[in-house]
Amino acid sequence: MTDGNESDTFDVGGDLTVHRLGFGAMRLTGEDIIGPPADERAARAVVRRAVDLGIDFVDTADSYGPGVSERLLGEELGGDDAVVASKAGLLRNRDGDWLPHGDPDYLRNQVLCSLDRLGTDTIDLYQFHRPDPDVDFEDSIHAFAEMKDAGQIRHVGLSNVTVEQLETAREIVDVATVQNRYNVGNRDDEDVLRACEAYDVGFIPWGPMYTVDEEGVAGTLEEVADAHDATRRQVALAWLLHHSDVTLPIPGTSSVDHLESNVAASRLSLTDGEMAALNAVDPQS
Ligand SMILES: NC(=O)c1ccc[n+]([C@@H]2O[C@H](COP(=O)([O-])OP(=O)(O)OC[C@H]3O[C@@H](n4cnc5c(N)ncnc54)[C@H](OP(=O)(O)O)[C@@H]3O)[C@@H](O)[C@H]2O)c1
């Protein structure tokens, strides 16, 4: 495969082997991640091309659309095409706000909806999208543990959590992954990444390309990109893959061209000097 996904692999939950460069399916929806995509055929083509390119780890959530992204994946992906990671715990309103909702009954309801839309009996990885300040965190995690015990989900993941919350959850159930915002220009959650390494938990950095145009980040990315005839985004993704063995970046796109460019980042090999320069990036300065 010359144009495909050449990232190495990670065993999600110890038993689901995936290439570390995955795909984020949040953008296969309408404006503000509400409703269907403007061009549903084009969105379906992105999913199929992702599989062709060797992407075998796809991230979605009940709240993307809501329901739309899961439904499209359920319709386009065959059973063995990819490990699918979905989430529950956020509601959308008409203003497009993302509202934490960690009530256990709600989560139990949502997994049934996700199973139906994804067209499966067991979701590979189901992530608690965001701790709800109005619900005891442990109660929400117990709901995920029950789903696992019932066979509705294979593995439990967390999202937008602290190290303390990861450790609290691990006392209740095995945690396979953590998904937090993290990229070359925003490493606020470096401590969470390091905890994931210590526990052999996968770390899924969302927004992997958010800071590529920021002052203090763009210049260094550009210099490295020029040396490889690559783009800033590709270097940002390659940095994530080189920075830790447990990262599973999930760049999101609604475009086949962008998808192909993002997958090409898996073939970019950065030198120690380039990694040192990128590690020294300090967007706050
Ligand atoms: N857990 C959470 O709370 C959380 C929050 C946000 C996202 N996520 C997950 O993380 C995934 C990735 O996050 P994200 O989509 O927000 O951020 P991202 O992957 O860093 O960036 C996506 C944005 O970059 C554009 N893009 C992608 N590839 C490009 C390329 N090669 N050239 C130019 N533009 C490109 C996309 O537009 P085009 O569509 O035009 O390519 C889109 O606007 C999501 O799909 C979702 O699964 C999780």
The ligand as an SDF file (V2000), in Angstrom:
LIG
                    3D

 48 52  0  0  0  0  0  0  0  0999 V2000
  -14.0930   14.3410   22.8360 N   0  0  0  0  0  0  0  0  0  0  0  0
  -14.3800   15.5730   22.5000 C   0  0  0  0  0  0  0  0  0  0  0  0
  -14.8350   16.3830   23.3220 O   0  0  0  0  0  0  0  0  0  0  0  0
  -14.1570   16.0050   21.0850 C   0  0  0  0  0  0  0  0  0  0  0  0
  -14.2720   17.3570   20.7080 C   0  0  0  0  0  0  0  0  0  0  0  0
  -14.0390   17.7010   19.3780 C   0  0  0  0  0  0  0  0  0  0  0  0
  -13.7000   16.7090   18.4600 C   0  0  0  0  0  0  0  0  0  0  0  0
  -13.6220   15.4070   18.8480 N   0  0  0  0  0  0  0  0  0  0  0  0
  -13.2340   14.3250   17.9060 C   0  0  0  0  0  0  0  0  0  0  0  0
  -11.9740   14.6620   17.3660 O   0  0  0  0  0  0  0  0  0  0  0  0
  -12.0260   14.6190   15.9380 C   0  0  0  0  0  0  0  0  0  0  0  0
  -11.0830   15.6480   15.3820 C   0  0  0  0  0  0  0  0  0  0  0  0
  -11.3730   16.9230   15.8970 O   0  0  0  0  0  0  0  0  0  0  0  0
  -11.7570   18.1600   14.9760 P   0  0  0  0  0  0  0  0  0  0  0  0
  -12.4080   17.6940   13.7270 O   0  0  0  0  0  0  0  0  0  0  0  0
  -12.4850   19.1180   15.8280 O   0  0  0  0  0  0  0  0  0  0  0  0
  -10.3480   18.8280   14.7090 O   0  0  0  0  0  0  0  0  0  0  0  0
   -9.1710   18.5920   13.6570 P   0  0  0  0  0  0  0  0  0  0  0  0
   -9.1750   17.2000   13.1800 O   0  0  0  0  0  0  0  0  0  0  0  0
   -7.9230   19.1150   14.2800 O   0  0  0  0  0  0  0  0  0  0  0  0
   -9.5320   19.6030   12.4920 O   0  0  0  0  0  0  0  0  0  0  0  0
  -10.6220   19.4500   11.6630 C   0  0  0  0  0  0  0  0  0  0  0  0
  -10.7550   20.7210   10.8440 C   0  0  0  0  0  0  0  0  0  0  0  0
   -9.6410   20.8360    9.9870 O   0  0  0  0  0  0  0  0  0  0  0  0
  -10.0680   20.7920    8.6110 C   0  0  0  0  0  0  0  0  0  0  0  0
   -9.1300   19.8970    7.9240 N   0  0  0  0  0  0  0  0  0  0  0  0
   -8.9260   18.5780    8.1730 C   0  0  0  0  0  0  0  0  0  0  0  0
   -7.9480   18.0970    7.3770 N   0  0  0  0  0  0  0  0  0  0  0  0
   -7.5200   19.1290    6.6130 C   0  0  0  0  0  0  0  0  0  0  0  0
   -6.5180   19.2650    5.6080 C   0  0  0  0  0  0  0  0  0  0  0  0
   -5.7610   18.2340    5.2480 N   0  0  0  0  0  0  0  0  0  0  0  0
   -6.3680   20.4850    5.0250 N   0  0  0  0  0  0  0  0  0  0  0  0
   -7.1330   21.5290    5.3950 C   0  0  0  0  0  0  0  0  0  0  0  0
   -8.0800   21.4700    6.3390 N   0  0  0  0  0  0  0  0  0  0  0  0
   -8.2850   20.2780    6.9480 C   0  0  0  0  0  0  0  0  0  0  0  0
  -11.4720   20.2540    8.6200 C   0  0  0  0  0  0  0  0  0  0  0  0
  -12.2330   20.8300    7.5860 O   0  0  0  0  0  0  0  0  0  0  0  0
  -12.6360   19.9660    6.2640 P   0  0  0  0  0  0  0  0  0  0  0  0
  -13.8390   19.2020    6.6320 O   0  0  0  0  0  0  0  0  0  0  0  0
  -12.8870   21.0310    5.2530 O   0  0  0  0  0  0  0  0  0  0  0  0
  -11.4560   19.1190    5.9150 O   0  0  0  0  0  0  0  0  0  0  0  0
  -11.9770   20.7190    9.9760 C   0  0  0  0  0  0  0  0  0  0  0  0
  -12.4450   22.0650    9.8960 O   0  0  0  0  0  0  0  0  0  0  0  0
  -13.5110   14.8490   15.6210 C   0  0  0  0  0  0  0  0  0  0  0  0
  -13.8700   14.3220   14.3660 O   0  0  0  0  0  0  0  0  0  0  0  0
  -14.1880   14.1190   16.7510 C   0  0  0  0  0  0  0  0  0  0  0  0
  -14.2730   12.7420   16.4160 O   0  0  0  0  0  0  0  0  0  0  0  0
  -13.8400   15.0500   20.1420 C   0  0  0  0  0  0  0  0  0  0  0  0
  1  2  1  0
  2  3  2  0
  2  4  1  0
  4  5  1  0
  4 48  2  0
  5  6  2  0
  6  7  1  0
  7  8  2  0
  8  9  1  0
  8 48  1  0
  9 10  1  0
  9 46  1  0
 10 11  1  0
 11 12  1  0
 11 44  1  0
 12 13  1  0
 13 14  1  0
 14 15  2  0
 14 16  1  0
 14 17  1  0
 17 18  1  0
 18 19  2  0
 18 20  1  0
 18 21  1  0
 21 22  1  0
 22 23  1  0
 23 24  1  0
 23 42  1  0
 24 25  1  0
 25 26  1  0
 25 36  1  0
 26 27  1  0
 26 35  1  0
 27 28  2  0
 28 29  1  0
 29 30  1  0
 29 35  2  0
 30 31  1  0
 30 32  2  0
 32 33  1  0
 33 34  2  0
 34 35  1  0
 36 37  1  0
 36 42  1  0
 37 38  1  0
 38 39  2  0
 38 40  1  0
 38 41  1  0
 42 43  1  0
 44 45  1  0
 44 46  1  0
 46 47  1  0
M  CHG  2   8   1  16  -1
M  END
$$$$
